[in-house]
């Protein structure tokens, strides 16, 4: 059986930890409720949260530890949410690119006009 690692958002982890800290549910029940493979994972999140608060989930530490990636600047609860964000970001960057190109063309016209005079 192949094990697939899931990546959970910062908001998801905080939601799980807070649910556990309410005190009404066991680690096993929390893991089942949120479809997390292991109660140990929930325990690790709780431990980190108690040590560092929400900041504990700010950085993604998978893979090569020398390449720490700031992955939680934006966090999404679903792929649809992330796709919508990326589409908006692409639209914004396209428009910004058009504005910068326009300004550059105008600047070049002024330079050319000054050189002709």
NORLIN-V918956 format. One record per residue. RES is the residue in one small letter. SS is DSSP state (2 for helix, 1 for strand, 0 for the rest). PSI is psi in whole degrees, -180 to 180 (* if undefined). OMEGA is omega in whole degrees, 0 to 359 (* if undefined). Layout:
RES,SS,PSI,OMEGA / RES,SS,PSI,OMEGA
This chain:
x,0,130,181 / x,0,132,179 / x,0,127,180 / x,0,123,178 / x,0,130,176 / x,0,150,175 / x,0,125,183 / x,0,142,180 / x,0,161,178 / x,2,-46,181 / x,2,-39,179 / x,2,-47,181 / x,2,-43,180 / x,2,-41,178 / x,2,-45,180 / x,2,-48,182 / x,2,-45,181 / x,2,-40,177 / x,2,-44,179 / x,2,-43,184 / x,2,-15,174 / x,0,-24,173 / x,0,1,184 / x,0,-6,188 / x,0,142,179 / x,0,166,177 / x,2,-42,181 / x,2,-45,180 / x,2,-40,178 / x,2,-47,180 / x,2,-43,179 / x,2,-46,183 / x,2,-42,183 / x,0,8,178 / x,0,48,176 / x,0,132,189 / x,0,-31,188 / x,0,138,174 / x,2,-25,178 / x,2,-36,178 / x,2,-44,178 / x,2,-44,179 / x,2,-44,180 / x,2,-41,178 / x,2,-42,179 / x,2,-45,180 / x,2,-47,179 / x,2,-42,181 / x,2,-41,179 / x,2,-33,180 / x,2,-44,190 / x,2,-1,183 / x,2,-154,183 / x,2,-25,179 / x,2,-20,180 / x,2,-24,184 / x,2,17,184 / x,0,-36,185 / x,0,142,174 / x,1,129,185 / x,0,17,181 / x,0,161,175 / x,0,-145,182 / x,0,116,184 / x,0,-18,179 / x,0,-14,179 / x,0,68,179 / x,0,128,184 / x,1,133,176 / x,0,98,188 / x,0,-8,186 / x,0,21,174 / x,0,-40,174 / x,0,131,176 / x,0,147,186 / x,0,145,179 / x,0,-12,179 / x,0,162,177 / x,2,-36,179 / x,2,-42,178 / x,2,-45,180 / x,2,-42,179 / x,2,-45,179 / x,2,-43,178 / x,2,-46,181 / x,2,-37,176 / x,2,-44,178 / x,2,-41,179 / x,2,-43,178 / x,2,-43,177 / x,2,-45,179 / x,2,-47,182 / x,2,-37,176 / x,2,-47,180 / x,2,-41,178 / x,2,-42,179 / x,2,-43,179 / x,2,-43,180 / x,2,-45,181 / x,2,-40,177 / x,2,-42,179 / x,2,-45,180 / x,2,-39,179 / x,2,-42,177 / x,2,-43,179 / x,2,-42,179 / x,2,-43,178 / x,2,-37,177 / x,2,-42,180 / x,2,-44,180 / x,2,-45,180 / x,2,-43,180 / x,2,-41,179 / x,2,-36,180 / x,2,-30,180 / x,2,-34,184 / x,0,*,*
